[in-house]
């Protein structure tokens, strides 16, 4: 299915407008999916470091993404040692069409302490999964990383490892537009849960506080545009966005306003939560991610294949062309670039392509070309303009 996004000039706040097609995606958030994810998460048990339930939850998350249509090549395992035990972060990358090297991160932890952690943080986990399901085949200008951290309950060990050993170890350093953290967003059973707390950076270093405040206000606007929830503005603390904040990244977050008394206990269970509230939080998060990652119309029908998840950028190109291989990652693929007169100007076989491969087109004459990809999994063609 191809999504084409049209702006509907309705409610406007902070320069943001209501976009009907964003709302159409948000309205596909499923209460059944949220409730099922919470039940499955709870059934996996106490997700403590060094335990089978933690490993089983990691595998459960991987299988969820694969079932949504993400390829194995989009899933990254970030392994680290926590108090002598091997633990894992799961990172799922969706490549953007215009800014593939700049990332919007949506994250939350999946480990628990003492209890099953159905609210803290099965609720955030279920929300992130639903966002990922709905955005899987929607082109966005910015790349997205869906990240599930372990080690949060041990002092943000997993997220700190990721920042130190992945974000800062990337050359050049990973370019992060913003980090959106969801932690404990399940509400309180029997209470009126109609408000979500939106968290901004008020700590040190202070150089990113103003940007965080702007982003958090945009988040609050998205909540109002795409969900029935009210918003409460507060400050960020003690969750997986903090290592990013310390790294001078721009952060924001969701946290339940009616704060449950059950987390970090054996009674942190679905029966003590409000799954309808969790569903509304997922709607707000979906609208926010469409906004933050800039779901786009210009390339939806021209440079992105929704079945094979293939895209080309930049288009038009000058010196180089990036190919996002999508579902053809790790599959032998023949690429041909055909000039308007029918001559093949480039013929290259990618035996085991990475998610993104780059080809040099600086030597080619300006004009329109047809790019052809052929593999056992399928074939694909698209027009490319070289300037």
C-alpha positions in Angstrom: 0.0 0.0 0.0 1.3 3.5 -0.9 0.6 6.3 1.5 0.4 9.8 0.0 0.4 12.6 2.5 -1.6 15.7 2.0 -1.6 18.6 4.4 -5.1 19.5 5.7 -5.0 23.0 7.2 -6.9 22.6 10.4 -5.6 23.1 13.9 -2.3 24.9 14.0 0.0 25.4 17.0 3.7 26.2 17.1 3.7 26.2 13.3 2.4 22.6 13.3 -0.7 21.7 11.3 -3.1 18.8 11.5 -2.3 16.4 8.7 -5.2 14.2 7.8 -3.1 11.4 6.4 -1.1 11.3 9.6 -4.3 10.9 11.5 -5.3 8.1 9.1 -2.2 6.3 10.2 -2.7 7.0 13.8 -6.2 5.7 13.6 -4.8 2.3 12.7 -3.2 1.9 16.1 -4.8 -1.3 17.5 -6.1 -1.7 21.0 -6.0 -5.4 20.4 -2.3 -5.2 19.5 -1.5 -3.1 22.6 -3.4 -5.5 24.9 -1.8 -8.6 23.3 1.7 -7.2 23.6 1.1 -6.4 27.2 -0.2 -9.9 27.9 2.7 -11.5 26.1 5.3 -9.3 27.8 3.8 -10.2 31.2 3.9 -13.9 30.4 7.6 -13.8 29.7 8.3 -13.3 33.4 10.8 -11.3 35.4 13.3 -9.9 32.9 16.4 -9.5 35.1 20.0 -9.5 33.9 21.4 -13.0 33.3 17.9 -14.7 33.2 16.2 -16.7 30.5 13.1 -14.3 30.5 15.4 -11.4 29.5 16.8 -13.4 26.6 13.4 -14.7 25.7 12.0 -11.1 25.7 14.8 -10.0 23.4 13.9 -12.8 20.9 10.2 -12.0 21.2 11.0 -8.4 20.2 13.1 -9.5 17.2 10.3 -11.8 16.1 7.8 -8.9 16.4 9.8 -6.7 14.0 10.3 -9.6 11.5 6.6 -10.2 11.6 6.0 -6.5 10.7 8.1 -6.8 7.6 11.5 -5.5 8.8 14.4 -7.4 7.4 17.1 -9.2 9.4 19.6 -6.7 8.0 17.7 -3.9 9.7 18.1 -5.5 13.2 21.2 -4.9 15.1 22.3 -6.6 18.4 24.3 -4.4 20.8 25.8 -6.7 23.4 27.5 -5.7 26.6 28.4 -7.0 30.0 26.3 -6.1 33.0 27.6 -7.3 36.4 29.2 -10.2 34.8 26.2 -11.1 32.6 25.8 -10.7 28.9 22.9 -8.4 28.0 21.5 -7.1 24.7 20.0 -3.9 23.3 17.9 -4.3 20.1 18.2 -1.6 17.5 16.0 -1.6 14.4 16.8 1.0 11.7 14.5 2.3 9.1 16.4 4.4 6.6 15.2 7.9 5.6 14.7 9.1 2.1 16.3 12.5 2.3 18.5 12.5 5.5 19.6 8.8 5.8 22.4 9.7 8.2 20.4 11.7 10.6 18.3 9.7 13.1 15.1 10.1 15.1 15.4 7.7 18.0 12.4 6.3 19.8 13.4 4.1 22.7 12.4 2.4 26.0 13.7 -0.4 28.2 12.4 -4.0 28.3 14.2 -5.3 31.4 12.5 -5.5 34.8 13.3 -5.9 38.4 11.4 -8.1 40.9 8.2 -8.2 38.9 7.3 -8.8 35.3 7.4 -5.0 34.6 4.2 -4.9 32.6 3.9 -1.2 33.2 7.5 -0.5 33.8 8.2 -0.9 30.9 6.0 -3.3 29.0 3.8 -0.3 28.4 6.5 1.7 26.6 7.6 -1.4 24.7 4.1 -2.1 23.5 3.8 1.5 22.3 7.1 1.5 20.4 6.2 -1.8 18.7 2.9 -0.4 17.5 4.6 2.8 16.1 7.2 0.5 14.4 4.4 -1.6 12.9 2.6 1.3 11.4 5.6 3.2 10.1 7.3 0.2 8.5 6.2 0.9 5.0 5.8 4.7 5.2 8.7 6.8 3.8 10.2 9.3 6.2 12.7 12.0 5.4 14.8 11.2 8.5 16.0 7.7 9.5 14.4 6.1 12.5 16.0 3.9 15.1 13.6 1.9 17.3 15.7 0.9 20.3 14.8 -1.5 23.1 17.3 -1.2 26.0 18.1 -3.7 28.7 19.9 -2.7 31.9 17.8 0.3 32.6 16.8 -1.0 36.1 20.5 -1.5 36.9 21.3 2.2 36.4 20.8 2.9 32.6 23.6 0.5 31.8 22.3 -0.5 28.4 21.6 3.0 27.1 25.0 4.2 28.5 26.8 1.4 26.6 25.0 2.3 23.4 25.9 6.0 23.6 29.5 5.3 24.5 30.2 2.4 22.2 27.9 3.0 19.2 26.8 6.7 19.1 30.2 8.1 19.9 32.2 5.3 18.3 30.6 6.0 14.9 32.9 7.9 12.5 31.8 10.6 12.1 29.8 10.6 15.3 26.2 9.5 14.8 24.0 12.4 13.9 20.9 12.4 16.1 18.0 14.7 15.5 16.3 13.8 18.8 15.7 11.0 21.3 12.1 10.2 22.3 11.9 7.9 25.3 8.8 6.1 26.5 8.9 4.7 30.1 5.9 3.6 32.2 3.0 4.8 30.2 0.3 2.3 31.3 -1.8 4.3 33.7 -3.6 3.2 36.8 -6.5 0.8 36.8 -9.7 2.5 38.0 -8.4 6.1 37.7 -9.2 8.7 35.1 -6.1 8.5 32.9 -6.5 11.3 30.4 -3.2 13.1 30.6 0.3 12.2 29.5 3.4 13.9 31.0 5.8 15.2 28.3 9.4 15.5 29.6 12.0 18.1 28.6 15.6 18.6 29.4 16.3 20.9 32.3 19.7 19.5 33.4 23.3 19.9 32.4 24.8 20.4 30.0 22.4 23.3 29.4 23.4 23.8 25.8 20.7 21.4 24.6 17.9 22.6 26.9 16.4 25.1 24.6 16.2 22.7 21.7 14.7 20.0 24.0 12.0 22.5 25.1 11.1 23.3 21.5 10.9 19.6 20.6 8.8 18.8 23.7 6.4 21.6 22.9 6.1 20.0 19.4 5.4 16.7 21.1 2.7 18.2 23.2 1.1 19.7 20.1 1.2 16.2 18.4 -0.6 14.8 21.5 -3.4 17.3 21.0 -3.6 16.8 17.3 -3.6 13.0 17.1 -4.9 11.7 20.4 -7.6 12.4 23.0 -5.0 13.0 25.8 -4.2 16.2 27.6 -0.6 17.1 28.3 1.4 17.9 31.4 4.9 19.5 30.9 7.6 18.2 33.3 11.3 17.4 33.4 13.4 14.4 32.3 15.0 12.2 34.8 16.2 8.6 35.6 15.5 6.9 32.3 17.2 5.9 29.1 17.3 9.3 27.6 19.7 10.5 30.3 22.9 9.1 28.8 21.9 10.9 25.5 21.2 14.1 27.5 24.7 13.9 29.0 26.0 13.4 25.5 24.5 16.8 24.5 21.7 15.2 22.4 18.2 16.7 22.2 15.7 14.6 24.3 12.1 14.4 25.1 9.8 11.7 26.6 6.5 10.3 27.7 5.6 9.3 31.3 2.3 8.5 32.9 0.7 11.4 34.8 -1.2 9.3 37.2 1.9 7.5 38.6 1.4 3.9 39.5 2.6 2.5 42.8 3.2 -1.0 41.4 6.5 -0.7 39.4 9.5 -2.5 40.9 7.1 -4.9 42.6 5.4 -8.3 42.0 2.2 -6.4 41.4 3.3 -4.5 38.3 0.8 -6.4 36.3 -1.7 -5.7 33.5 -4.6 -6.0 36.0 -3.3 -2.9 37.7 -3.0 -0.9 34.5 -5.3 0.9 32.0 -4.7 -0.6 28.6 -7.0 2.0 26.9 -4.7 4.7 28.2 -1.7 2.8 26.8 -3.5 2.7 23.5 -4.0 6.4 23.5 -0.4 6.9 24.3 0.6 4.8 21.3 -1.6 7.0 19.1 0.1 10.1 20.4 3.5 8.5 19.9 2.7 7.5 16.3 1.5 11.0 15.4 4.7 12.4 17.0 7.0 10.1 15.1 5.3 10.9 11.8 6.0 14.5 12.6 9.5 14.2 13.9 10.7 11.9 11.1 8.8 13.9 8.5 6.6 11.4 6.7 6.7 12.7 3.2 4.6 12.7 0.0 7.2 13.7 -2.7 9.0 10.3 -2.7 6.2 8.0 -1.7 5.3 7.1 -5.2 8.6 7.8 -7.0 11.6 6.6 -5.0 10.3 4.1 -2.5 9.1 0.5 -3.1 6.6 -0.5 -0.3 6.9 -4.3 -0.9 10.7 -4.6 -1.2 11.5 -1.5 1.0 13.9 -0.2 -1.6 14.8 3.5 -1.9 17.3 5.7 -3.8 18.7 9.0 -2.5 19.4 11.7 -3.3 17.2 11.9 -6.3 18.2 14.0 -8.3 21.8 13.0 -7.8 25.1 14.6 -8.7 28.2 12.7 -7.7 26.8 9.7 -5.9 23.6 7.7 -5.5 22.7 5.8 -2.3 20.7 2.6 -2.6 18.7 1.3 0.4 18.4 -2.4 -0.4 15.5 -3.0 2.1 14.3 -6.6 1.7 17.1 -7.4 -0.7 19.7 -6.9 2.0 22.1 -9.9 2.0 20.5 -11.2 -1.2 22.6 -11.4 -4.4 21.3 -8.5 -6.6 22.2 -7.3 -10.1 22.0 -3.5 -10.6 21.8 -1.9 -14.0 21.7 1.7 -14.9 20.2 2.3 -18.3 20.4 5.6 -20.3 17.4 7.1 -22.1 18.8 5.7 -25.4 18.7 2.1 -24.0 22.4 1.7 -23.4 23.5 0.1 -20.1 26.0 2.5 -18.6 26.5 0.6 -15.3 26.2 -3.1 -14.6 27.1 -4.3 -11.1 26.4 -7.3 -9.0 26.0 -7.0 -5.2 26.6 -10.5 -3.8 25.9 -9.6 -0.2 24.7 -6.0 -0.1 24.6 -3.9 3.1 21.4 -2.0 4.0 22.9 1.0 2.2 25.3 0.8 -0.8 26.7 3.8 -2.7 27.6 4.0 -6.4 29.6 6.7 -8.1 27.6 8.5 -10.8 29.9 11.5 -11.2 31.2 10.3 -14.5 27.8 10.0 -16.1 26.2 12.6 -18.4 23.4 14.7 -17.0 19.9 13.3 -17.7 17.3 10.8 -16.9 18.2 7.1 -16.3 16.4 4.0 -15.4 17.8 2.0 -12.5 17.0 -1.8 -12.5 17.5 -4.2 -9.6 17.0 -7.9 -10.1 17.2 -10.7 -7.5 15.5 -14.0 -6.7 13.2 -12.2 -4.3 12.0 -9.7 -6.9 12.7 -7.0 -9.4 12.5 -3.3 -9.2 12.9 -0.3 -11.5 12.8 3.5 -10.9 13.7 6.6 -12.8 16.8 8.5 -11.5 17.8 12.1 -12.5 21.5 12.9 -12.6 22.3 16.6 -12.6 
